[in-house]
Amino acid sequence: MSVQKFQRWRWIRPEIERPQISSSPFHSYIYNQSSSMSVLLNLQVEALAPSMASSSKEGPARRVAVVGGGVSGLAAAHKLESQGLKVTLFETEGRTGGKIRSATEDGLIWDEGANTMTETEAEVGRLIDDLGLREKQQFPISQNKRYIAKNGRPELIPSNPIALIKSNFLSPQSKFRVILEPFLWRHSGMKNNTSKVSDESSHESVGGFFERHFGKEVVDYLIDPFVSGTSAGDPDSLSMRHAFPEMWDLENKFGSIIVGAIRSRFSHKSKKGGNEKPLEKKKNQRGSFSFQGGMQTLTDTLCMALGKDNLKLNSKVLSLSFNDNGGSVSNNWLISYAAQGPTCKGSLQDQSYDAVIMTAPISNVQEMKFLKRRKPFVLDFLPKVTYLPLSLIITSFKKEQIKRPLQGFGVLVPSKEQANGLKTIGTLFSSMMFPDRAPNDQYLYTTFVGGSRNRDLAGASTDELKEIVVSNMRKLLGAEGQPVFLKHVYWSKAFPLYGHDYDLVLKSIEKMEKNLPGFFYAGNHRGGLSVGKAIVSGFKAADLVLSYLNSTDEEGIK
Ligand SMILES: Cc1cc2nc3c(=O)[nH]c(=O)nc-3n(C[C@H](O)[C@H](O)[C@H](O)COP(=O)(O)OP(=O)(O)OC[C@H]3O[C@@H](n4cnc5c(N)ncnc54)[C@H](O)[C@@H]3O)c2cc1C
């Protein structure tokens, strides 16, 4: 059987793909067609699904449109393409990567969006293997050394609960509360004995949840800087259920978060048993990382794997129209987009597809027109998402200008510390983490300003922000004089806020998917804000497309 034919019907059976997706033979099959393993795989798949082979092998390759070239869209496109589908990825900008963007100038390398990621999710590790990016992975030096500003000074965050109890980071009262939490929140397993456990309908805030368990000081000096550093949000505006669903579940299951965390870690370990490869375990435990050249190395590699023929840059999707096609899924979706390249200024073009994965932010989706069977499909049920603005100030100083340099990841600033003149969210010690990001005689820093605590400041002028950042650097690191390099990057919609009414957003996305056959939504508006979660979301949408095409091929559209 030819490779083309094999790929053509691979899409119909996503479940066959699962054991093969990783590092593995399947990947080398796609990229190295001469591999002898491919013959074995062909035989294996043929033996498993002979009826599907005969029903679909004559049909043309399935065509899927992916809207948005951020990491979620690229991940979805990569997965679909590796299953033999024909993918077209539309991106408004002249580049892919979305909120992942690396830059270089004067011997400095910095990130203007995500700075690091983790591979907590197994799919992320497999993707890195698949893309051959292991050699380019960069782990920060002293990544466990992270600081929080307290009384105007950076203090090392204790790296585990025992170190926290031994340190002076919290007051004796707060430490006592942490020690007592497992007893105060003990869950007997009987439903009516859980009156202290938050009710699902209460839409509790992150701050309220952690204050119940650990008290106010923990919220002010650990939770607040953590949530603003990872989502630009604040503990009061963020919904616990949406921002930390795993912890929300721990409370519901165990009562105590500490007990729940310990028990689920043990059960996770025993479930994995001896099957986990020691190397894989080590990789996942190494925490945050980036890549040589910055985070964009990941999205550039995904983009290269996709190939330029499948990529429509400078192509803003304007409208999407769904029409049944005699019960078949073929070409049911018509996508109109404005091509804005140098050769085709503003021209409108249409293309048809069997399914669509949308990864553009909801605010962009709301600008698009949808038609269903030639009638407008109005998105008035889609609520307005709140977005948090953020400015990044990238600075470098000569080493001798920094009187108290700190090794480690960076320093986070709790909101409370604004009273001590610290107005930033935090600063990453970019060249301490990755020494190749700055010339030998300089230190490179990335400082974040704005978020929900300081929305107006996020949009301030470069001069105003420079003053704030330099003053913070003076207080926290003993910086003297002015930076030798400064770059200002502004994101008006850096993060969607997973607020108390975020349920409405998620339900509306589900409603779109339910009412528009072959339409799936992925990206950081669903399931988590991190790069890893966005990748997983893209993969999930790709799986749903595969199942949709499979089921509709057998049953027609309902
Ligand atoms: C400043 C900052 C720092 C961050 N730091 C971290 C970090 O350290 N670690 C971490 O894990 N995460 C971090 N994140 C979060 C993470 O980067 C994002 O959540 C993730 O990259 C989002 O990917 P996405 O594909 O869902 O969306 P996006 O990256 O937003 O991609 C969506 C794409 O859709 C395109 N688009 C929109 N409308 C249309 C249209 N009509 N037609 C075609 N294309 C369209 C956009 O141009 C964009 O490229 C950070 C985010 C920001 C902003």
Ligand as a Chemical Component Dictionary entry (heavy atoms), coordinates in Angstrom:
data_LIG
# 
_chem_comp.id                   LIG 
_chem_comp.type                 NON-POLYMER 
_chem_comp.pdbx_formal_charge   0 
_chem_comp.three_letter_code    LIG 
# 
loop_
_chem_comp_atom.comp_id 
_chem_comp_atom.atom_id 
_chem_comp_atom.alt_atom_id 
_chem_comp_atom.type_symbol 
_chem_comp_atom.charge 
_chem_comp_atom.model_Cartn_x 
_chem_comp_atom.model_Cartn_y 
_chem_comp_atom.model_Cartn_z 
_chem_comp_atom.pdbx_ordinal 
LIG C1  C1  C 0 3.288  38.175 28.496 1  
LIG C2  C2  C 0 2.901  36.722 28.623 2  
LIG C3  C3  C 0 3.698  35.865 29.365 3  
LIG C4  C4  C 0 3.363  34.520 29.476 4  
LIG N1  N1  N 0 4.184  33.681 30.184 5  
LIG C5  C5  C 0 3.936  32.354 30.189 6  
LIG C6  C6  C 0 4.887  31.456 30.760 7  
LIG O1  O1  O 0 5.962  31.858 31.212 8  
LIG N2  N2  N 0 4.576  30.135 30.770 9  
LIG C7  C7  C 0 3.410  29.659 30.231 10 
LIG O2  O2  O 0 3.201  28.439 30.259 11 
LIG N3  N3  N 0 2.501  30.490 29.656 12 
LIG C8  C8  C 0 2.755  31.819 29.607 13 
LIG N4  N4  N 0 1.883  32.668 28.984 14 
LIG C9  C9  C 0 0.631  32.114 28.431 15 
LIG C10 C10 C 0 0.835  31.427 27.091 16 
LIG O3  O3  O 0 1.854  32.046 26.364 17 
LIG C11 C11 C 0 -0.455 31.462 26.282 18 
LIG O4  O4  O 0 -1.550 31.068 27.061 19 
LIG C12 C12 C 0 -0.396 30.567 25.050 20 
LIG O5  O5  O 0 0.774  30.821 24.300 21 
LIG C13 C13 C 0 -1.663 30.808 24.230 22 
LIG O6  O6  O 0 -1.635 30.069 23.043 23 
LIG P1  P1  P 0 -2.937 30.006 22.140 24 
LIG O7  O7  O 0 -2.581 29.258 20.920 25 
LIG O8  O8  O 0 -4.079 29.512 22.945 26 
LIG O9  O9  O 0 -3.330 31.524 21.781 27 
LIG P2  P2  P 0 -2.533 32.689 21.067 28 
LIG O10 O10 O 0 -1.090 32.562 21.293 29 
LIG O11 O11 O 0 -3.206 33.936 21.505 30 
LIG O12 O12 O 0 -2.814 32.434 19.506 31 
LIG C14 C14 C 0 -3.997 32.800 18.874 32 
LIG C15 C15 C 0 -3.663 33.203 17.442 33 
LIG O13 O13 O 0 -4.867 33.456 16.722 34 
LIG C16 C16 C 0 -4.604 34.476 15.785 35 
LIG N5  N5  N 0 -5.872 35.067 15.315 36 
LIG C17 C17 C 0 -6.741 35.839 15.998 37 
LIG N6  N6  N 0 -7.789 36.178 15.213 38 
LIG C18 C18 C 0 -7.591 35.574 14.018 39 
LIG C19 C19 C 0 -8.323 35.566 12.787 40 
LIG N7  N7  N 0 -9.477 36.244 12.632 41 
LIG N8  N8  N 0 -7.828 34.856 11.738 42 
LIG C20 C20 C 0 -6.652 34.186 11.853 43 
LIG N9  N9  N 0 -5.909 34.183 12.992 44 
LIG C21 C21 C 0 -6.369 34.873 14.063 45 
LIG C22 C22 C 0 -3.734 35.451 16.583 46 
LIG O14 O14 O 0 -3.027 36.340 15.737 47 
LIG C23 C23 C 0 -2.836 34.485 17.348 48 
LIG O15 O15 O 0 -1.634 34.228 16.669 49 
LIG C24 C24 C 0 2.196  34.024 28.840 50 
LIG C25 C25 C 0 1.389  34.893 28.086 51 
LIG C26 C26 C 0 1.741  36.226 27.970 52 
LIG C27 C27 C 0 0.898  37.148 27.141 53 
# 
loop_
_chem_comp_bond.comp_id 
_chem_comp_bond.atom_id_1 
_chem_comp_bond.atom_id_2 
_chem_comp_bond.value_order 
_chem_comp_bond.pdbx_ordinal 
LIG C1  C2  SING 1  
LIG C2  C3  SING 2  
LIG C2  C26 DOUB 3  
LIG C3  C4  DOUB 4  
LIG C4  N1  SING 5  
LIG C4  C24 SING 6  
LIG N1  C5  DOUB 7  
LIG C5  C6  SING 8  
LIG C5  C8  SING 9  
LIG C6  O1  DOUB 10 
LIG C6  N2  SING 11 
LIG N2  C7  SING 12 
LIG C7  O2  DOUB 13 
LIG C7  N3  SING 14 
LIG N3  C8  DOUB 15 
LIG C8  N4  SING 16 
LIG N4  C9  SING 17 
LIG N4  C24 SING 18 
LIG C9  C10 SING 19 
LIG C10 O3  SING 20 
LIG C10 C11 SING 21 
LIG C11 O4  SING 22 
LIG C11 C12 SING 23 
LIG C12 O5  SING 24 
LIG C12 C13 SING 25 
LIG C13 O6  SING 26 
LIG O6  P1  SING 27 
LIG P1  O7  DOUB 28 
LIG P1  O8  SING 29 
LIG P1  O9  SING 30 
LIG O9  P2  SING 31 
LIG P2  O10 DOUB 32 
LIG P2  O11 SING 33 
LIG P2  O12 SING 34 
LIG O12 C14 SING 35 
LIG C14 C15 SING 36 
LIG C15 O13 SING 37 
LIG C15 C23 SING 38 
LIG O13 C16 SING 39 
LIG C16 N5  SING 40 
LIG C16 C22 SING 41 
LIG N5  C17 SING 42 
LIG N5  C21 SING 43 
LIG C17 N6  DOUB 44 
LIG N6  C18 SING 45 
LIG C18 C19 SING 46 
LIG C18 C21 DOUB 47 
LIG C19 N7  SING 48 
LIG C19 N8  DOUB 49 
LIG N8  C20 SING 50 
LIG C20 N9  DOUB 51 
LIG N9  C21 SING 52 
LIG C22 O14 SING 53 
LIG C22 C23 SING 54 
LIG C23 O15 SING 55 
LIG C24 C25 DOUB 56 
LIG C25 C26 SING 57 
LIG C26 C27 SING 58 
# 
